[in-house]
Amino acid sequence: MTDLSGKSMSELIALHNELASKLRVNPVTEFKNLKAARTAVTELENKMNQAVETTETTDAGAAAVEGVTKHVLKGDDAQKYNSSGKRGPNQGVGSFAKELIVAGLSNADVLTKVMTKFPNAKTSKGCIAFYRTALSKAGKETGPTPEQLRKQAEELIAKAASVETAQKAAAEALAADEAAKAEALADAAATKTTSEQAFDAAVAA
């Protein structure tokens, strides 16, 4: 549960409206006082937690989800949160999403796979973020997968190879420049020697 004691009215309204958007509840622009704002936010957090927990059950849990959402929604809108027919034979949207998060997938990848498996689900980026936060608080979220680590290693190796190639090219260019300078000095020395020999011959004659 979020610590609301130190939050301002504007922060509480923003938090309330963020939760409201996930639960399809109308946003607010003001509260009578801070206590009323904290109460409203707490109620929405409780409803969100209940919805998350119930999405992880089998068909029996689907009825509980519908019961929770009916406290928030009325009429046809309540059907939006009825997950019957959207789950696999033994797994719900929430359980599937959390497995993918624990496996190390990003929020975008998790959402893509969830919508592929449950095309009629109303899962959003906010839902996936909520699942990740819940797992993080429970200490169940893991780090990158072996595949992700291998990819990172390959990228680092490629960068190292690129740097090494650049350094090698720079060293070769420097060596070529030094060789050119040495050759120029040798030519100058040879020219000077020839001139001196010609002068000596002229003097001797």
C-alpha positions, 0 to 999 in steps of 0.5 A, spaced: 500 500 500 502 506 498 504 511 503 500 517 502 501 521 509 506 525 506 503 527 499 500 533 497 493 534 495 495 535 487 499 528 488 493 525 491 489 527 485 494 525 480 495 518 484 487 517 484 486 519 477 492 514 475 488 508 478 481 511 476 484 510 469 486 503 470 479 501 473 475 505 468 472 510 474 471 517 472 477 522 474 476 527 479 479 535 480 478 536 487 477 533 494 474 536 500 480 535 504 486 531 504 483 526 509 478 525 503 483 524 498 487 519 502 481 515 503 479 515 496 486 513 493 486 507 498 479 505 496 481 504 489 488 501 491 484 496 494 479 495 488 485 494 484 489 489 488 482 485 489 482 485 481 489 483 480 488 477 485 482 475 482 485 475 475 490 469 477 484 464 479 480 459 474 473 460 472 471 460 479 475 467 480 472 470 474 466 471 478 470 474 483 473 479 478 466 481 476 463 482 483 469 487 484 468 491 478 461 492 479 462 496 485 466 501 481 462 500 474 455 500 472 451 497 466 454 494 460 461 497 462 462 492 468 462 487 462 469 490 460 472 487 467 469 480 466 475 475 464 470 469 463 472 466 456 479 470 456 483 465 459 487 459 458 484 452 461 488 453 467 491 460 467 489 467 467 491 474 464 495 476 471 498 469 472 501 469 465 503 476 465 507 475 472 510 469 469 513 473 463 515 478 468 519 473 472 522 471 466 525 477 465 521 480 459 520 488 458 513 491 459 512 492 452 514 484 450 509 482 456 504 486 453 505 483 446 505 476 449 499 477 453 494 480 447 497 475 443 494 469 448 488 473 450 486 477 444 480 480 448 483 482 454 483 489 456 490 489 459 494 495 458 501 498 459 499 500 466 496 493 468 503 490 466 507 496 470 502 494 476 504 487 476 511 488 476 510 493 482 507 487 485 512 482 484 517 487 486 514 488 493 513 481 493 521 480 492 519 475 486 522 479 480 528 476 477 534 480 473 535 479 465 534 472 462 540 468 460 538 470 453 538 478 454 545 477 458 547 473 452 545 479 447 548 484 452 555 480 452 554 480 444 553 488 444 559 489 448 563 484 444 561 488 438 563 495 441 570 492 443 571 490 436 569 496 433 574 500 438 580 495 437 579 496 429 579 504 430 585 503 435 589 499 430 587 503 424 590 509 428 596 506 430 597 504 422 596 511 420 601 513 425 606 508 423 605 510 416 606 517 418 612 516 422 615 512 416 614 517 411 617 522 415 623 518 416 623 517 408 623 524 407 629 525 412 633 520 409 632 523 402 634 530 405 640 527 408 642 523 401 641 530 397 645 533 402 651 528 401 650 528 394 651 536 394 657 536 399 660 531 394 659 535 388 662 541 392 668 537 394 669 535 387 669 542 384 674 544 390 679 539 388 678 540 381 
